Amino acid sequence: MADETYPQDLKYFREHDWVRVEGEEAVFGITWFAQNALGEIVYAELPAVGDTVTAGATYGELESVKAVSEIYAPLSGEVISVNAKLEDEPQLVNEDCYGEGWLIRVRMSAPDELAGLMDAEAYKAFLEQA
């Protein structure tokens, strides 16, 4: 597993998801805290390309040796890409949660929802309060 980190260029959601904004698109993944709490991830159930996700609603599940956890969308949009590597290598979420272990890419339908997400410092403070 990677060392604990929370990149400054990402936005964070209270359900321990991160967002990397790239123009009108956003890449979703789970944070170091989330993958560490889950333990070794053995299966990822993700939406299909063309599905829509809604901010605050579940869009998939990650199964670890400990438990099955739902994944929540930090923003709303249409799924335009799914990380196919996770089908055969779900452990990428543990090994590189901010890189190769990304989950889905969406075309944002409500970019104003970004205002409700935390920056890295706010997310770290959120973790300390939990």
MOGI-V914393 format. One record per backbone hydrogen bond with DSSP energy under -0.5 kcal/mol. CO is the residue of the C=O (numbers start at 1). NH is the residue of the N-H. Records with the same first field share a line. If there is no record, write none. Layout:
# MOGI-V914393
CO = NH + NH
This chain:
# MOGI-V914393
5 = 32
7 = 10
11 = 19
12 = 118
13 = 16 + 17
16 = 31
17 = 13
18 = 29
19 = 11 + 21
20 = 27
22 = 25
24 = 108
25 = 22
26 = 106
27 = 20
28 = 103 + 104
29 = 18
31 = 35
32 = 36
33 = 37
34 = 38
35 = 39
38 = 66
40 = 65
43 = 63
44 = 46
45 = 61
48 = 51
51 = 79
53 = 77
54 = 57
57 = 73
60 = 71
61 = 45
62 = 64 + 69
63 = 42 + 43
67 = 64
69 = 62
71 = 59 + 60
73 = 56
76 = 109 + 110
77 = 53
78 = 107
79 = 50
81 = 105
82 = 84
83 = 86
84 = 87 + 88
85 = 88 + 89
89 = 92
90 = 93
91 = 94 + 95
92 = 96
94 = 2
96 = 99 + 101
99 = 102
103 = 83
104 = 28
105 = 80 + 81
106 = 26 + 108
107 = 78
110 = 113
111 = 114
112 = 115
113 = 116
114 = 117
118 = 12
119 = 123
120 = 124
121 = 125
122 = 126
123 = 127
124 = 128
125 = 129
126 = 130
